[in-house]
């Protein structure tokens, strides 16, 4: 069983990370977030005694990015935002942790920042103030990709994402944007059996 494997290998990041990925794929984001956080803690415990830099540990950025996504799916947007900002605050090395490298922690942090802001209707520009111009460019590029839905995405995949976005806009007090998105959701959902948000 997976639980017994966790207890037996509690000091191995890979075991926690694989468990988190399995739970995330099954849509069990509460368990996934717990596993990803445990993986990040195990990695941090291994970093601290040797005073290694986070970018020197393989998979640290991937674990934090997955944690951000699971927290956001759980409705814990502010925690996901805090982790994305933490990823951007980690030290960068000109060769090992370039912002332009998609595997770097800084790149993943800027992508997660844009994803969280998009999912929760937060102002990306306010989050980017005072940040490195390259971080701003990557985050804006990601936001532009998420701002319009891919026409190749099936409607049954678009509708739940739109419903989550409407709820986030309502919580942020952006009623006009929520209303426009609700109209789009109605056209997609049609007579489908969906729990539509109430405006």
URDA-V222974 format. One line per field, one symbol per residue. phi: phi as a letter, one per 40 degrees, with the letter a starting at -180 (. if undefined). psi: psi as a letter, one per 40 degrees, with the letter a starting at -180 (. if undefined). burial: + if it has 9 or more other C-alpha atoms within 8 Angstrom, else -. A space follows every 10 residues. Layout:
phi: ???
psi: ???
burial: ???
//
This chain:
phi: .cccccccbc cbcccccccc ccccccgccc cccccccccc cccccccdcc fccdccccgc cccccccdcc ccccgbcccc cccccccccc cbbdbcbccc cccccccccc ccdccccccb gcccccccdg cddccccccc cccccccbcc cccccccccc cccccccccc ccgccccccc cccccdcccf bccbccccb
psi: idddddddfe ehdddddddd dddddeegdd dddddddddd ddddddddde fiideehhed dddddddddd dddeegdddd ddddddddei iihdddfide heeidddddd ddddddddde fihddddehe ihdddddddd dddddedhih eehidedddd dddddddddd deegdddddd dddddddddb eigigiih.
burial: ----++---+ -++-+++-++ ++++---+++ ++++++++++ -++---+--- -+-++-+--+ ++++++++++ ++-+-++-++ +-++++++-+ -+---++++- ---+++++++ ++++++++++ ++-+---+-- ----++-+++ -++--+---- -------++- -+++++++++ -+-+---++- ++--+--++- ---------
//
